[in-house]
Amino acid sequence: MVEVKKKLEMLGEDVLNDINAGKNPDIDIPVRSLSNVIYDEKSKQLTLGNKVSKRFLFNVAHAKTFTQTMMIAAFCKELQEEGIHTSLRDLFYALKKTFPNSNENTFDEQSESDPIVVDLEVALDVLREQLHLNADVRGRAAGNLIIEDRGDTIDLSKLGTGGLAIPSNVEDMKFKKVKADYILVLEKNAAFERVHEDKFWQKQNCVLVTSQGQAARGVRRFIQRLSMEFDLPVYVMCDMDAFGFYIYSVIKYGSISLAHVSDRLGTPKAKFLGLTMDDIDNFKLHNFTIKAKEVDIKRAREMLKYEWFKSKEWQRLLKSLIERKIKAELEALSGRGLKFMTETYLPQKIKNEDFLD
């Protein structure tokens, strides 16, 4: 993208101008900690505040990180010019070198380069994928949806049991034909396979997506684009525990660590379908619950304090987890029969619009 390439060039020009003017070059990096994350009630998204840290070249504490930032920026500019994409792992190895006449490496571990990619992303206000950097593929989709991806036309209704492996970069993907009333997102891969095998997407006219745990950026962007471009509601189905609830909130509001791109990754119209404590009671799933661990209780208590979980219903649900000390996985529905999820639970919940917002 020309705009992204221009932003990278401007970053380099600003540093060069500082050097020519005899100044200590610096880069402004917005702070990405919880203290600088704000929940916007109107947009229903997590956003970054205005706290900024400066990274200086001539500063013992900053010099190496400053140099690493400029190296990654230069590498991304080359990717733009060549029109190619690469992985975060490839970037690490491409830039890993030992400085001449020293034992000092540019990067020792990928754990050094990955955070700087995010720093660059937030500093330039672009998506990592727009820098032509991809992550591992995670997440699948199926349904009456035809897409075009880099010249290939793909019909998601004709991909067998596997469905579409959602790429980490969906910026160039085009949705050619969509026949769906809503998007159903399932946290678990096993639940996706169960629903997909029963052709739920065909019977209920929807698009199925599995995040396979915490939703990767490509999955979140895929859901957001499909929902916004075709005005489709999104229903999210996760385990009944604090971690499942947070997976839903990341899809809807964005995440604390990536609050700077919530407007491009979050889907504010997403609603939580289940599992809930009411489902345990209403669908008689008591025999299929699991005892909550202390880490589950601790996480639920933390989430009680989050602004985006302050509604009366979410407070009640989180408190019931803490008080009853139980949790349940999506697979618990199979305790009532393997087709219970597709023939009873999902149709009833969706028909009754039994969601949490």
N, C-alpha and C positions, 0 to 999 in steps of 0.2 A: 504494500500500500504506500502510495506517495506520501500521505500525511504522516505515517509512522516513520518512514525514512527521513522526512524533513525534521521531525522531532529529534531523532537521533543525531542528525547533522547539527541542529541548533545546540544540543547539549555539548557536542565537541567544540563548536565555535565559541560558546560561552567560556569554556575552560581555557581555550587558546587566547581569547581576548583578555582574560584575567592575567594570564602569564605575560603577555605582551605589555600589559599595563603595570607590571611589577606587583600585582596583587597575589594573595594566596588563593588559588582556585578552590571553589567549594561547590557542592551539590546539595540542593534542598531535598530532603527525604521526609515526607509526611510520616508522623509517628503512627505505628500500627498496633499499639498496645490497647488493652481494654479501656484504659483511662482516656483514650482519644476516640473511642467508638460511641456513636450516638444512635439511638433508635428514633427514627422519624415516624411518628404516629400517622402522619398524613399519607406518606408514600408507602408505609409499612415495609421499610427497609432499614438495614443497618448502614450507617454512613460514617466516614471519618470526620473528626473534628478538624480544627485549624492548627493543631500543634505540629510543628516542623522541627526536625533536627538538621544540623548542617554537617556535612562530611568534607573535611579539608584535606588537601594534598600534603601541605607542609604541617603535619601534626603527627607526632609519633604514634598516637593511638588510632589515627585514621588513615595513615598513608597507604598501608597495604589494602585496606578495604576500598579506598578511593581508586587505587590502581586497578583492583579487580573489577570495580564497577565500570570503569572506562574500557577495560578489555572486553567485558561482556557486551557493552554497548557497541563497540567496534565490530564484534563478531556478528551481532544481530543486524548491523547495517550491511555487512557482507551477504548475509542470508537474504535480505531484502533485494539487494542488487542482483543476486544470482537467481532469485525466484525459487529458492528451495527451502525445505523445512528440515528440522532435526530434533533430536530428543534432548532432554536435560542431561542425560548421561553422556551423550555424544559431545555436548557443549563442554562438559567438565573435562573430558579427555582431550578435546581439541585445544583447550586453553591451559592444560596442565603442563607446565614447563619449569625448569630450574633456572634461576637467574644466573648469568655468566659469572664465573669466579666466586661462587657462593654455594651454600647448601640450602638456600631459601627457595621454596617453590611458589609458583603463582597461586596454586591451589593444592592443598594436601588431600582433602576429601570433598565429595560432592555436597556434603552438608555445609560447605562454605559457599559454593556457587549458587545453590538453589535459593537461599534467602535474598541474595543480591539480585537475582532475576526478578523477585517480587518487589524489591526496592526500586528497581528500574521501571517496572510496570507502574507502580504507584506514582513515581516521580514524573513520568511522562504521560500519565493518565491514558494508558493503552492496555489492552488485554495481552497477556503473555503469548497467546496464540497469534496475535497480530504481529508479534516479534518473530514469528515463524518457529516458535519453540513448542514442542509437543510433549505430552506426558504419556504414561502407559494407558492403553485402552482398557476401560472398565465400564460396563453397563451394556444393556441390550434393549432392543425395541422390536415390536411386531404390530401389525394392524393394516388397515386399508389406507396405506400411505405410500406414495411414490416419490422418491427423491432423486436428485441428480447430484452426484458427488464427483467433482473433477472430471466431468465428461461422461461418467458412467451413470446410466439410469437403473435404479434399484427399486423393485416392488417389494415392500415389506410384508405383503400378504403371501409371498411365494418363496420364503426363505427356509422352509422346513421347520424343524424343531428348534433350531438355533436362533433364528431371528437375526436382526442387524446388530453387529458389534459397533456400538456408538464410538466414533473416533474422538480423540481428545480435542481435535480442532474441527469445529463444525461451521466456521466462519464462511467458507466457500460453498457450503451445502445449500441446495435449492429445494424447496418443497414444491413439487410439481402438481401433485394431486392429493388432497386430504379428504377422506370421507369418515368423519368421526364426530361424535357428540361431546366427547370429553377425553382426557388423558388420565389413565390410571397408572400411578407410580407405585411399585412394590419394592420395599427395601431388600427383601430376600430373593436370591436367585431361585431357590427351590419353589417359592410361592409363584414366581413368574412362570416357571416351567409347568407347574400344576395348572395355572390359569390358561396358559398358552395352549397346552395339550387339549384342554376342553374347548378351545376356540372361543373363549369368552369375548375376545375382541370382535369376532364375527357376529356372535349372537347379540351383543350389547352395543355394537357400533362404536368402538373406542380404539385408542392407540395404547398399547401396553408398553411400559418402560420398567426395567429393573435397574436400580442404582447399585446393586450388589454391595450393600453397606453404605457408608457415608458417600454421598454422591460426588463423583469426580466432576471437575469443571466442565468437561465436554458434555456430560449428562445434564448438568444444570443449565448450560447454555442451550442444549437441544430442547429441553422442556420449555424454557422461557421463550425461545424463538417460535416454537410450534404453537404455544399457547397465545402469545401476543399477536402473531401474524394471522392466526385464524380464529381468534377470540374464543378459545376453547377453555373450559374450566379444567382444573387439575385436582385430582383426588389422590392423596398420598396415604399409603398403607404401610405401617411400620410395627415393629414389636412394641408390646406394652411395657416399656421401661423408659427411664430418663434418656438413655442413649438413642432409642428409637424416636422419641419425641424431638430430640435435638436434630436428628437427621431430617425430619420434616421441617423444622424451623430454618435450617440452612437452605433448603430448597425454596422456601417461601421468602424469608427475610434476608438471606445472605449469612455469611459467617463472620465471626469476630476477626479472624486472621485475614480475611479477604473483603473487609467492609468497603474498601476503595472501589470494588467492582460489583457491588451488590446490584447496581442499576442494570448491569449486563448479565448477571448470573441469577439474580433472585426472581421469583415468580409470585408477586404479591397476591394474586387471585387463588393461589393454591389453598386447599382446605384439607384438614386431617380427617381421614375416613375411619381409621382405627389401627390397631386394637385399643380399646379403652376399658376402664374398670366396669363401666356400664355394660359393655359387651360380655364381660365375664359373667355378669349376673343374668342379663337378658337372654343370652344364648346357652346358658348352663355349661360354662367351660371351667368350672371350679376344679374339676379333677385333673385339668391339664395345665394348671399354673405351676410356676416354679418359685421356690423361696428366694426372695431378693437378697443379694449380698450387701455388705456394708458399703461397698463402692457405689452400688445402685442408689442406696438411700442418701449417701453423701451428694451424689450428682443431682438427685431430685431436689435436695435442700438448696443447692447452689442455684438451680434454675428457677426456684420460687422467687429469687431476687431479680431475675432478668426482666426488664421492662416489657419485652415482647411476650412474656408469659404471665402478665399481670391480670388478664381477664378472669372473671369469676369462674368460668368453666375450667380453664387451665389450672388455676389455683386449687380448685376442688380435686381435679384429677391427680395432680402432683402430691397433694396432701394425702389422698387416699392410698397412693403407692407407699408413702412413708408410714402411714398408720397400719395398713394391712400387711406390709412387708412381703408382697408377692409381685411377680411379673409374669409375662406370658409372651411366647414367641408366636409368629404368624402360623407356624406349623401346628400350634395348639388346635386350630380349627379342624385339622385332619382327624382329631380325636372324635369328632362327631361324624366322620365319614369323609372319604377322599374327595367327594364332589360337593361337600357341604359349603365350601368357600364359594364356589362358582354358581351353585344352584340355589343357595339360601342366603348366606351371609351378605355377599356383595350386592346381589339384586335388591335385597330388602333395605340395606343401608343407603344405597344410592337412590332408590325410589322414594324413601322417606326423608331424603336429604339430611341424614343423621351425621352431620359433620361438626368439627370444631374449627373455628377460624383463628 
